[in-house]
Amino acid sequence: MVAGFQKALEVAAVEYEGLFDKNGLPIMFHAMAVARPMMEEYGEAHAIVGLLHDAYENPWNTEEDFIGCGEIFGPEIEAAVRAVTKTESENYLEEYIPRCFANPIAKAVKVCDLQNNYGGLHNIPNPEDRVRLTAKYAAALAMAGEQN
């Protein structure tokens, strides 16, 4: 295993502790499902961002967390993690997705994230949530030039 990715696993374990995805599974499962194809297709930097793509979206995360990410993994990974991290105040399709897609690493990770999320929609019990999320993910994938 690559040393940087090993450190990212340690960071992710702390950041994702006790957190679950929309299907009720530990969020680490989703993070790993995004990180693996990034490692296989692009390499370590993309895999680290894939692993950490949801790590700093929590209300308790601060600017210091991003600075710490940069100190551990370097400025390229910090910039990509910042780009793939949605802030509370951002409109998803009008602000967040264009900002995310402006960073090449973040775009690759976000497309993989969207594809993984899209593939798990059948597990979401609430039909209204499934319909809403299907439209949201499809629109974002279309913005990336991807088919769902």
Secondary structure, DSSP 8 states (H G I E B T S, - for coil): --HHHHHHHHHHHHHTTT-B-TTSSBHHHHHHHHHHHHHHHT-HHHHHHHHHTTTT-STT--HHHHHHHHHHH-HHHHHHHHHH---TTS-IIIIIHHHHHTSHHHHHHHHHHHHHHHHTGGG-S-HHHHHHHHHHHHHHHHHTT---
